[in-house]
Amino acid sequence: MIQAPDLPFWAAALTGFLLLFGATVTLIGAVGLLRLKNFYDRVHAPTLGATVGGFAILLGSIVCFSVLGGRPVTQEVLIGLFVTMTTPVTLMLLVRAAVHRDLAERRLTLPEAEKQED
C-alpha cells in the first residue's frame, strides 16, 4: 500500500527535492568518471557523488518516514554512517594500490618530500 498521499505537502516537497538533488549529484559524479582523463582524476568524482548524493537521498528518506511514522526514524543514520565511512576508505585503498603499481612500473615519480618520508 502506498502511503505517499498521507504525506503533508511540505514533507513531500522536501523529500522530493532531496531525492532529486541526491540523484543529480550522483549522476554528475558518474559523468565525471567518464569525462576525466586519468585514473587519479577519475577516482574523485564518483566518490564525492556517491557520498553527497547518498547522504541527500538518506535525508529525504529520513524526512519521509519520520513524518509518516510520527516518530524519528534512526536506522537510516546507520546506513549514512556506513556509506560515509566506506566510500572514502575505498578511495584511499584504490589510489594507494595505483600509486604502488605505477611506482613499481616506473610510470610515476614522487616529489622529493614524499620520497624522504618513506
HUQUI-V571817 format. One record per residue. N is the residue number from 1. RES is the residue in three letters. PSI is psi in whole degrees, 0 to 359 (none if undefined). BURIAL is 1 if it has 24 or more other C-alpha atoms within 12 Angstrom, else 0. Layout:
N_RES_PSI_BURIAL / N_RES_PSI_BURIAL
//
This chain:
1_MET_134_0 / 2_ILE_127_0 / 3_GLN_7_0 / 4_ALA_324_0 / 5_PRO_340_0 / 6_ASP_352_0 / 7_LEU_129_0 / 8_PRO_159_0 / 9_PHE_316_0 / 10_TRP_321_0 / 11_ALA_322_1 / 12_ALA_320_1 / 13_ALA_316_0 / 14_LEU_317_0 / 15_THR_314_1 / 16_GLY_318_1 / 17_PHE_314_0 / 18_LEU_322_1 / 19_LEU_316_1 / 20_LEU_320_0 / 21_PHE_314_1 / 22_GLY_317_1 / 23_ALA_322_1 / 24_THR_316_0 / 25_VAL_320_1 / 26_THR_320_1 / 27_LEU_319_0 / 28_ILE_320_1 / 29_GLY_321_1 / 30_ALA_322_0 / 31_VAL_323_0 / 32_GLY_327_1 / 33_LEU_322_1 / 34_LEU_328_0 / 35_ARG_330_0 / 36_LEU_156_0 / 37_LYS_306_0 / 38_ASN_174_0 / 39_PHE_317_0 / 40_TYR_328_0 / 41_ASP_321_0 / 42_ARG_333_0 / 43_VAL_326_1 / 44_HIS_320_1 / 45_ALA_307_1 / 46_PRO_332_1 / 47_THR_312_1 / 48_LEU_320_1 / 49_GLY_318_1 / 50_ALA_320_1 / 51_THR_306_1 / 52_VAL_316_1 / 53_GLY_316_1 / 54_GLY_322_1 / 55_PHE_318_1 / 56_ALA_320_1 / 57_ILE_319_1 / 58_LEU_323_1 / 59_LEU_319_1 / 60_GLY_319_1 / 61_SER_319_1 / 62_ILE_316_1 / 63_VAL_312_1 / 64_CYS_308_1 / 65_PHE_337_1 / 66_SER_319_0 / 67_VAL_318_1 / 68_LEU_323_0 / 69_GLY_344_0 / 70_GLY_10_0 / 71_ARG_158_0 / 72_PRO_134_0 / 73_VAL_124_0 / 74_THR_349_0 / 75_GLN_334_0 / 76_GLU_336_1 / 77_VAL_321_0 / 78_LEU_319_0 / 79_ILE_313_0 / 80_GLY_321_1 / 81_LEU_315_0 / 82_PHE_319_0 / 83_VAL_318_1 / 84_THR_327_1 / 85_MET_321_0 / 86_THR_328_0 / 87_THR_310_1 / 88_PRO_327_1 / 89_VAL_318_0 / 90_THR_319_0 / 91_LEU_312_1 / 92_MET_319_0 / 93_LEU_318_0 / 94_LEU_317_0 / 95_VAL_320_0 / 96_ARG_320_0 / 97_ALA_321_0 / 98_ALA_320_0 / 99_VAL_316_0 / 100_HIS_315_0 / 101_ARG_314_0 / 102_ASP_324_0 / 103_LEU_321_0 / 104_ALA_325_0 / 105_GLU_4_0 / 106_ARG_36_0 / 107_ARG_355_0 / 108_LEU_137_0 / 109_THR_138_0 / 110_LEU_151_0 / 111_PRO_159_0 / 112_GLU_323_0 / 113_ALA_321_0 / 114_GLU_329_0 / 115_LYS_324_0 / 116_GLN_331_0 / 117_GLU_328_0 / 118_ASP_none_0
//
